[in-house]
Every structure is written in structure tokens, then in C-alpha cells.
Amino acid sequence: MILTAVVLLPLLAAILTLLLPREEKALIRNFGVAASALIFLVSLVLLWKFNTKSPDMQLGIQLAWVKTLGISFHMGVDGISLFLVLLTTFLTPVAILGAGGAVTKRHKEFVAAMLVLETGMLGAFVAMDMVLFYVFWELMLVPMYLLIGIWGGERRVYAAIKFVLYTMVGSVLMLVAIIFMYLRFHELTGVYTFDLLEWKRMILTPAEQFFCFGTFALAFMIKVPVFPLHTWLPDAHVEAPTPGSVILAGVLLKLGTYGLLRFAMPLFPYASTKLAPYIAILGIVGIIYGALLAYAQKDAKKLIAYSSISHLGFVVLGLMSLSIQGTEGAIFVMIAHGITSGGLFLGFGMLYERRHTRLMSEYGGLWKVVPKFSALYLVIMLGSVGLPGLCGFVGEFLVLVGSYDHHAAAVIQGVPVTLPHPKLMTAAAALGVIFSAVYLLVMFQKVFFGPVKHKINLSLRDVTSRELGAIVPLVVMTIALGIFPSPLLRRMEPAVKQHLAEYQVKYKASIDVKKARRAKVLSRKALRGLASKLRTIKPADRQKLRPRRRGKAAAAKASKGKWMKKTFPSRRLGNLPGRGARRRGLKGSAGRRGLGRGRRRAPIIRPRGRRHGMPQPMRGGR
């Protein structure tokens, strides 16, 4: 019941907002902030009631919606989606409060659009019915389109249409796959249902998995966005108002990576395993490519937009690693990036309200003029860089560890190998950490350090109380998550283990289906109680899996063994002294010399002495 309230309260608040008088702008803005803040407080009850040891869906509800078609109002939350829900309810009041001068018209419609958008995002994170998920997925498009198209910049219509077209292409293809899965499940079981937990029991043939995974993955990779499907993002970020940019970067992009983790990978494990190396490579390319493009920008909002492509590449790499550390790190990066990227957009939006320019060359020396704002923005910027002790470091570090130890995790946890060269790929991804430090520090230096280049900057006012109320919570969370990440990791670990365990079982079942060339449905018991079989990698396990290095003596011994087998193939038949003759029960001198009852005398070859590291054969008789 509490989860239903969290999802539907923003929609109710949006309806009440439309009933307020249009002339009362302050009342509308304050009502929006108060309603969204109240929803955040209600969502904290989810954290209080959440069972940290359970990997299953909790605090859910399931009611028949369209019973004849098998559509239900089914929602639930687990360790994977819990903190994404809290991130959404946390950023919405921050974005409405920080709107300021970015919204100068249609205040009532703006607040209503923000609250409807919050309902769509929350519903997509907790929906367990595919039709319900698709409804919330499409619901997000309308308010985001309006935010960009009405309150955006000069090219707002172009950016809004481009955003909708890109998203709609992926959504329509995903709808085709949903209908196919619906009919396929009925063919195998005779039951019509859109329930995700029931669909997880279905194992499709490889061809069917590749088709469905391709459509799902395309829709989610557009939303992330993954290179080369990213071209809509810079335009949307640049033209969107500050609250729209905060929500777009902080929450909306995370729905793409969440969709890969929740839907595409568990439903189609065989196809995702085979395509994971290529998706991981695209993620690494996005890390480096996004960082290089960010460094080349003169527009600060474009720089932050391209940095989102770079940071979310770590999420894609972590998910494709199929390791506990990598998956937990990917989820943590989603949360940390939502806080830091939202803070970066919010802070520069405050500067834009004062100067009405996004060019970094128009600033400089602002630390002397607005010292409080500069100090707050510095903390958020360092969190985005990944400074140890701040939130950005934890997730990226776990992703790099998970991808580096991918082969060890695959052997110990039983999951398939998806990264062909994990160490090389990890090293390439680590370059993104270095590049992010370069372009963000250069941006901060151009805007806040050095002499004051333009006299108009001397008249800029420092941060106001309203702006403090919006940016201080982001600064506090940046520090808190960097120092105390364990409460989050502890709550998400059981669900991550369960996800990987089910993935392992379904992948092995997919191989059987491939051999039989016939889809099947697993029993419910096969997908339960598997989290205990997985464990984290310990140093002793790494030592066992580490390949032994051969020294010169070991290499010479191995070379000698190969030479002996090639020169004297009869040794395999036991005609040479050693274990071969004794294994067949020969005793005494016969065993030592390689002779047996009823056998002809065989020549005895004894190695005597060494020349140039090779044994010298000698022939002899009794």
C-alpha cells in the first residue's frame, strides 16, 4: 500500500496543482515543492520497512486490471530499484525549488508536468507487469516533451521532437517484442499474462532471444544513451530548462540501464551473454568518446551532457561484467551520477540566470565574487570526478574491480564469461576516470579561478537562501554516500546475488533449449533460493585461479617432456621405465624394465647424463 501511495501521490498533487489560481505564482511553486518534499518523506518509509536480507520483491501490490487479457496492477521493490525510487523522490523537490528564473511563464503547467513526470519515473522503476511498465514508460515522454518544448531555449522545438522520435522508435520495437512474448508464453503454458515474474520462467530459443533482446536493448540503449545512439542527448540537455536537465540527467537516463538490468538481461540470458562483449565495448567507447567530446566543448551545459555519456558507460560495463562487484557498482554509479550530474546542471543553471550565457569564456574569477557558491560547486564537481571520499569514487571503483576480476568471478560464481579481455578493457575504461578529471578541472578553472575577465561578473550576487535549499542537499548526499556507502551496498547485495543466480540457471537452460530447438518454461522452484549459492570472491579464491608463472627451469622441463613424447612415442604404451608398466600390475624387474608376462622383451631406454639440457637415450637388455 505504501508503494502505491508513493507512485500515485505525485499524480494526485498534479491534479490539485491545476486547480490553483493561475495568478498565484508563489503559491503554485511552494505547493509543488511542499508536495514533492512530502512524497520524499513518504518514500523514506520504504527504506524503513525494507527487509535487507530478502532478495525478493517487497512492499508490493498485485490487483487484476484487465483480467481477460492477463494485465495486472503489479508493483514491487527490491534492492535494485529501492534507491532509484528514493533518488527520484529526492531530486524532484530539488529541481522544482531550483527552477528560479528558468521558468518565467505557465508556472501551474510547469509544476504539474514535473509531478506527472515523477509518477511516470516511479512507476517504471517498480512496475512488475509489462503493460504497466510500458504505460509508465510512455507516460514519461509527454511531460518531458513539454518541459523542453515550452520552457526550453531557442532551439527547444527541434530538441523536443528529436528526443521524442528517438525514444518512440525504441519504444515501438519494444512493444512488438512484448506482444511476441505474451503470445509465446500462452503457446507454452496456455495462460495469458504480462507478469514479469512469470515471464522469467520462460526460456526462448536462441533466435527468439536475439530478436527480443535486440528490440529491448535498442530501446534501453537509446535512453541511456549508448554510443552511437547518443546524438539526441546534447540537444535535449542544452535546450531544456534547468529543472528539466536535472531530472533528465539525474533520473531519466537511469531508466535505460535499469531496463537492461531488470528486463533485457534476465528475460534473454543467452542473447545477452553472446552480445555482452559488444555492448561492453560500446560502453567503453562511450566512456572515452564522451570524455574527449566533453573536453572539446566551450558550452558548459554541453560539457556536462557529454560527461553523462562517459559516466554511464561505466554502468554498461559493470552490468555486462556479470559480477557481484560490477553489478553493485553499476547501480551505485547510477545513484551517484544522479546526484552529481543533477548538481552540476543545477549549479550552472544558477549562473545562467545571472549572466544568460553558457560559454565558459564569459566567466572567470568567480571564486572572488561568489565564494559560497564556488565552494559548494567544487564539492559536487569533485564528486563527479571520482575523488575518494565522495560518492563518485565508490561506484566506479567497484565497476573496475568487477570487470578486472571478471574471469575469476565467472569461475567461482558460475556465470558465463562475457568480457573477452577483462584487464585490457578495464585499463581502457580507467582512462575515462583520468579524462573526467581533466575536463571537469579545466571547466572549473576557467569559470571560477583566475582574474575576473568581465566587469559585469563583479556584480553577480552570491547564492540565495532558495538556491541554498536546493544545492546543499546535493552536497550533503555527495559527501555522505562517499563516506558511508555500505548501507546502500548491504541492501542491494541479496537482490544482485539473486539476479546473477537466476541468470546462471536460465543461461544453462537456454543451452539445453538450443540443443532441443524447442522453447520451454522452468518451474518456479528452479528460480528460487539460489542467492546462497553465490559468494563474493576472496583472496584465497583469487590465488587458486591465478595462473602459475613458469620460470626458466619449469619451461626447460616442459620442453624436455614434449621432446621425450615426440621422440619415444612407445613410452605411452608402457615400454619405458616408469609408472606406465607398474599401472598394469607388472612387478619386480619386469615392472622396472617395462616387461610383462607373455610379452616380448622391449628395449630399455634409460636417460643417463645431460647434454645441452636433453637426456641421452641408451639401449639395453636384461
Summary of the structure (lengths in Angstrom):
residues: 622
radius of gyration: 30.4
end to end distance: 91.5
largest distance: 116.2
contacts: 2274
relative contact order: 0.09
helix: 72%
strand: 5%
